[in-house]
């Protein structure tokens, strides 16, 4: 199953990298606009970063019986990234200046290869300038999302101390702020801090997660044949007024999960994997180029919901039982908000069930998702759901379509 998880996320990363091309091509309205834009060329950037990490223990699993944080306390990683920015003079560059996105590779070492391994990660990322402090200094943010592999995971006999990592492959999620110091016309220095989370999304057990905070130091070099002059362009061109409108996202997703079942005050890991299927329909009001918000009707079938176990004879196998199928289906309503960038959209949601609020469906649920455009209105959806702001729930791997999408091509020319 971990191999299947690896393949799904691997395909997602590949699709996203192809989406850089598909999303641009599909959003172009006229061939003549493409020819004109290509004369300006895309911005091409390459970066190398080194990050010194401090491990954030995930209690209680990270602690040994003697409260010794022996698994790992510090780590380092090296990152190689390629990014591109939209061409100068394009609609997307005018709306999202000093923004780039691309793919990266990383190597991690936490000083404990025997119990943790030395994982590697492949990921997509995006960064953008938040504030230009002066001519040679800007404040930026960046997020990374991808897959890491090469972990040494929990095994009762071979690796009993590592009860935080349950699979060889884990999702890699990173976000942070950094300062970009412009040292020369093509060269910049990046310094900042970020937060990293590794998790298998409850597809394997245990899944306590592995968290770190890091200091980042790196260099970026601009490979573009023609260096852009964004400031000069923005002085000449005004951003067109945004046409506010309603759009409608329809998303279907699925995954699988493992489950810890409460028994006499303790969580017992069920040996089974349970399917998860869901659909949500979200009318969203587009307030501007960067933000849309609305509500969503959420339908879910969680094959692990309300699973239970009973007393058993010591020395025999403990049995786990599924309830009547109606107890594993629920409907909810949630508030949702999207932050929109070129190609990618970051989405959050907060909701509660109104049909079948008992047992595992009681309380609130939260969702975090990355939507990656592959055409003007179709997108890949990779998300994660948690319960009551702290309890891991399930992955949300799916496809979506946006009806009544009135947004302009990112590569059209601003007139």
SVG drawing of the C-alpha trace seen along z (x, -y; Angstrom):
<svg xmlns="http://www.w3.org/2000/svg" viewBox="-29 -55 55 72">
<polyline fill="none" stroke="black" stroke-width="0.4" points="0.0,0.0 2.9,-2.4 4.0,-1.7 0.5,-2.7 0.7,-5.9 4.1,-6.7 2.8,-6.2 -0.2,-8.4 1.8,-11.3 4.5,-10.8 2.0,-11.1 0.6,-14.2 4.0,-15.8 4.5,-14.9 1.0,-16.2 1.8,-19.4 5.0,-20.0 3.2,-19.2 0.4,-21.6 2.9,-24.5 2.7,-24.0 -0.9,-22.8 -2.4,-25.6 -0.6,-28.2 -1.4,-26.8 -5.1,-26.2 -5.6,-29.7 -4.3,-31.4 -7.2,-33.0 -5.5,-33.9 -2.4,-32.4 -1.1,-35.9 -1.0,-36.7 1.3,-33.7 3.7,-34.8 3.9,-38.3 4.4,-37.1 7.1,-34.6 9.2,-37.5 9.5,-38.7 10.3,-35.3 9.7,-33.5 11.8,-34.3 14.1,-31.4 15.6,-31.0 17.8,-28.4 18.5,-28.3 20.5,-26.2 19.6,-26.4 20.9,-24.9 18.6,-24.6 19.6,-23.9 16.7,-22.3 15.5,-22.0 13.2,-19.0 9.9,-19.7 9.0,-16.6 5.5,-15.1 4.5,-13.8 3.8,-11.3 5.2,-9.0 8.4,-10.8 9.4,-10.4 10.9,-7.2 9.9,-5.6 12.7,-7.6 11.5,-10.9 14.8,-10.8 14.5,-12.6 17.0,-10.2 15.5,-9.7 16.8,-13.1 17.1,-16.7 18.7,-18.5 19.1,-18.1 20.3,-19.7 18.9,-19.7 20.1,-20.8 17.7,-22.0 18.1,-22.5 15.2,-24.4 14.2,-25.5 11.5,-28.2 9.9,-30.2 8.1,-33.5 5.4,-34.7 6.7,-36.9 7.0,-40.6 4.0,-42.4 1.7,-39.5 -1.5,-39.7 -0.3,-37.3 3.0,-39.1 1.0,-42.4 -1.3,-40.8 1.3,-38.6 4.6,-40.5 7.8,-39.0 6.1,-35.5 7.7,-32.3 6.9,-28.6 8.8,-25.4 10.1,-22.1 12.7,-21.2 14.8,-18.3 16.0,-18.0 18.1,-15.7 17.6,-15.5 19.9,-14.3 18.8,-14.2 21.9,-12.4 20.1,-9.1 20.1,-7.2 19.6,-3.9 16.2,-4.7 15.0,-7.6 16.8,-7.2 18.2,-10.0 15.1,-10.8 15.0,-12.7 12.1,-14.7 10.8,-15.9 8.3,-18.8 6.6,-21.6 6.9,-25.1 5.8,-28.7 7.2,-32.0 6.3,-35.6 7.3,-39.0 5.1,-40.3 6.8,-43.6 9.7,-45.4 11.6,-47.0 14.0,-48.9 15.5,-48.7 17.9,-45.8 15.8,-44.0 12.4,-42.2 10.3,-40.1 9.1,-36.8 7.0,-33.8 7.4,-30.3 5.6,-26.9 6.8,-23.5 4.6,-20.4 5.7,-16.9 6.8,-13.4 9.7,-12.2 11.1,-8.7 13.8,-6.7 12.5,-6.9 13.2,-4.1 9.8,-3.3 8.4,-1.6 8.8,2.1 8.0,4.0 11.3,6.0 13.6,4.1 12.9,0.4 10.8,0.3 11.8,-3.2 10.6,-5.0 6.9,-5.1 6.4,-8.4 7.0,-7.3 4.8,-4.5 5.8,-4.3 8.8,-4.6 7.1,-7.4 5.7,-10.5 4.2,-13.7 6.5,-16.7 5.0,-20.1 7.0,-23.3 6.1,-27.0 8.2,-30.0 9.3,-33.6 12.6,-34.8 14.5,-38.0 15.8,-38.3 19.0,-40.4 19.8,-41.5 23.6,-41.3 24.0,-41.8 21.9,-42.1 21.3,-38.3 22.4,-37.1 20.4,-37.2 20.8,-35.9 17.9,-34.3 17.8,-34.2 14.9,-33.2 12.9,-30.7 10.5,-28.0 8.4,-25.1 8.4,-21.5 5.9,-18.7 6.3,-15.1 3.2,-12.8 1.7,-9.8 -1.8,-11.2 -3.1,-8.3 -2.5,-5.9 -0.2,-3.9 0.0,-3.5 1.6,-5.1 1.4,-8.6 2.4,-11.0 4.2,-13.1 7.7,-14.6 8.0,-18.4 11.0,-20.8 11.7,-24.5 14.6,-25.7 17.0,-28.5 17.4,-28.9 20.4,-30.3 20.8,-30.1 21.6,-31.7 19.4,-32.4 20.7,-33.0 18.6,-34.4 19.1,-32.5 16.8,-34.6 18.2,-35.8 16.5,-39.2 16.2,-40.5 12.6,-41.8 11.9,-45.4 8.7,-44.9 8.8,-48.2 9.0,-50.0 6.2,-47.9 3.9,-48.6 4.4,-52.3 3.1,-52.1 0.3,-49.6 -2.6,-49.7 -4.1,-46.5 -7.6,-46.0 -10.6,-46.1 -11.7,-42.7 -15.1,-41.4 -16.6,-40.1 -18.6,-36.9 -19.8,-33.6 -18.0,-30.4 -18.8,-26.8 -16.3,-24.2 -17.2,-20.5 -14.6,-18.1 -14.6,-14.3 -11.9,-12.7 -10.8,-9.4 -8.1,-7.8 -7.6,-5.2 -6.7,-5.4 -5.6,-3.4 -7.5,-3.8 -6.7,-3.7 -9.7,-2.4 -10.3,-3.3 -10.5,-0.2 -10.5,-0.5 -9.0,-4.0 -6.3,-3.3 -6.0,-3.5 -5.5,-0.1 -4.3,-0.1 -6.7,1.7 -4.8,3.9 -7.2,3.0 -7.1,0.2 -10.4,-1.6 -11.6,-3.4 -12.6,-7.1 -14.8,-8.6 -16.1,-12.1 -17.7,-14.9 -18.1,-18.6 -19.9,-21.3 -18.8,-24.9 -20.4,-28.1 -17.6,-30.7 -17.8,-34.4 -14.7,-35.9 -13.8,-39.1 -10.7,-39.9 -7.7,-38.5 -6.4,-36.8 -9.4,-35.8 -12.6,-33.8 -14.8,-32.6 -18.1,-30.8 -19.8,-27.7 -19.7,-24.1 -21.9,-21.0 -19.7,-18.1 -20.7,-14.4 -18.4,-11.7 -18.2,-8.0 -15.5,-7.1 -15.0,-3.3 -13.2,-3.7 -15.9,-5.7 -17.3,-4.2 -15.3,-1.0 -15.2,0.7 -13.7,3.7 -14.8,6.0 -13.3,7.9 -11.2,10.8 -9.2,13.7 -5.6,12.9 -3.5,14.8 -6.1,14.7 -6.4,12.1 -8.4,9.0 -11.3,8.5 -12.5,5.1 -16.0,4.6 -17.6,2.2 -21.0,0.7 -24.1,0.5 -23.2,-1.3 -25.4,-4.3 -23.1,-5.1 -20.2,-5.6 -21.9,-8.2 -22.3,-11.8 -23.2,-15.2 -21.8,-18.5 -21.6,-22.2 -18.4,-24.2 -17.2,-27.7 -14.3,-27.8 -11.8,-30.4 -9.2,-30.3 -6.0,-32.2 -5.3,-32.4 -1.9,-32.4 -0.7,-31.5 -1.5,-27.8 -2.0,-27.0 -4.7,-27.8 -4.4,-27.3 -7.8,-26.4 -9.0,-26.1 -12.4,-25.0 -14.2,-24.8 -17.3,-22.8 -19.6,-20.5 -21.9,-17.6 -25.7,-18.1 -26.5,-14.5 -25.1,-11.8 -23.4,-13.8 -22.8,-10.9 -19.6,-9.0 -16.6,-9.8 -18.7,-12.4 -19.4,-14.5 -17.7,-17.9 -16.0,-19.9 -13.8,-19.2 -11.1,-21.3 -9.7,-20.9 -6.5,-22.2 -6.0,-21.7 -3.8,-22.6 -5.6,-23.0 -3.4,-22.8 -4.8,-24.0 -4.5,-21.7 -6.8,-23.7 -8.8,-26.9 -11.4,-25.2 -10.1,-21.7 -7.7,-21.2 -6.0,-18.5 -7.0,-18.5 -4.7,-17.3 -5.9,-18.0 -6.0,-16.7 -8.8,-16.7 -8.4,-16.9 -11.1,-16.7 -11.6,-19.2 -8.4,-21.1 -6.0,-18.3 -7.0,-14.8 -5.7,-13.4 -8.5,-12.4 -7.8,-11.4 -6.2,-12.4 -8.3,-14.0 -6.9,-13.0 -9.1,-14.0 -10.1,-16.1 -12.2,-19.2 -14.0,-21.4 -14.8,-25.1 -18.0,-26.2 -18.6,-29.9 -14.9,-30.6 -14.5,-34.2 -10.9,-34.8 -8.6,-36.1 -5.7,-34.2 -2.5,-34.7 -0.6,-35.0 -2.8,-37.6 -1.3,-41.0 -2.3,-44.0 -3.4,-46.8"/>
</svg>
